[in-house]
Amino acid sequence: MIHSGVNAPIQMAARATAAALFFSALSIGQSIAAQANDQTAGDIQERIVQVQSKDDVADAGALFTPPKNIAKPMAVIWIHGATVNFYSPTYLAISRGLAKRGYTVITGNTRMHDLGNVEAWPGGKRIRGGTYWGIPSEQVRDIAAWIDFAEGLGFKQVVLVGHSAGANAVREYQAQTQDPRVAGVVLASGDVRPDTRIPPTEWVTNAKQFIANGQPEELVQGPFLSAATFLDILNRPPEIKDFFGALSTNAGVTRIHCSLLVLLGTDGDVGNEKDLEGIKSSIKRLATGPSRVDTALIQGAGHMYDGQEDRVAEVIANWINTLLSANTEGSGTPKNP
């Protein structure tokens, strides 16, 4: 059920739980379509695709295309959470659910996928990415590349969906860019509370020492993140740490002007209905912000939505339908409910 209201970072496995305490997230990229591995799921076409960001990071993903007779003029771009990737079974199931409802879906990697990866080899030097080694604030470049890719497919507007840490990534992308191609942002089980945590002094000291020694990829014991990753998260600006303005009016959400949907599961997710109500109250007192804000609770869903993927797809699809209806009415942008 969608409620009028407002709302990601990271749930990590095993010792990565410590890293979750601090983990969060312009340039436009050049799109490259990789035609390999075309498949058909019923009438839904599925294929592997690839983009390259403007700083030369290659990101893989999957494209789900609905039958032409039900296809809608807005694409969905799904950005993964920490420690996982574009082909997480949950993401594939939700993408198929959206495609059967007429939406073209791109589920794409950013440089932050999995616990670790090699994102580039500039000049023969390895640069690592992933939850342990990636730089969260840089993944806005990957998101820009995926939006470019969708535009290259003929879509003038997209909806950005970020799950868990991916919710931080998409909200920060839109707050930074106010990209007019983004008609809506969906924050799926992302951060719903301000980040007021202060790490132990020794973590900060060790991270800074690694950087000074030219060792940005060394892991800082405690958060189990590289020095560069840890400091990037630690040094996020205040408006990003308090994104919804619970503690101040200097909130990142004031820089988002498209429609916003925040959703959570009811079964042990990162927040609850009280958090969504708190977000609603915070945003109400801000001078500016999204053109429209909705919240949704997915009954029986945990953080990864296991067993509730089709319901998640249904909620998101129904919400996007209302954006399309508002555009059809001639407003050009969704109206306030």
Salt bridges, closest charged atoms under 4 A:
GLU46 OE2 - ARG96 NE 2.71
ASP55 OD2 - ARG111 NH1 2.79
ASP55 OD2 - ARG141 NH1 2.81
ASP114 OD2 - HIS113 ND1 2.70
GLU138 OE1 - ARG111 NH1 3.55
ASP142 OD2 - ARG111 NE 2.80
ASP148 OD1 - ARG181 NH1 2.64
GLU151 OE1 - ARG181 NH1 2.89
ASP179 OD2 - ARG181 NH2 2.88
ASP195 OD1 - ARG197 NE 3.00
ASP195 OD2 - ARG236 NH2 2.60
GLU217 OE1 - ARG126 NH2 3.68
GLU217 OE1 - ARG128 NH1 3.71
ASP269 OD1 - HIS303 ND1 2.74
ASP275 OD2 - ARG193 NH2 2.85
GLU277 OE1 - LYS280 NZ 2.88
ASP294 OD2 - ARG292 NE 2.65
ASP310 OD1 - LYS100 NZ 3.06
ASP310 OD2 - ARG101 NH2 3.01
GLU314 OE1 - ARG311 NH1 2.75
GLU329 OE1 - LYS335 NZ 3.27
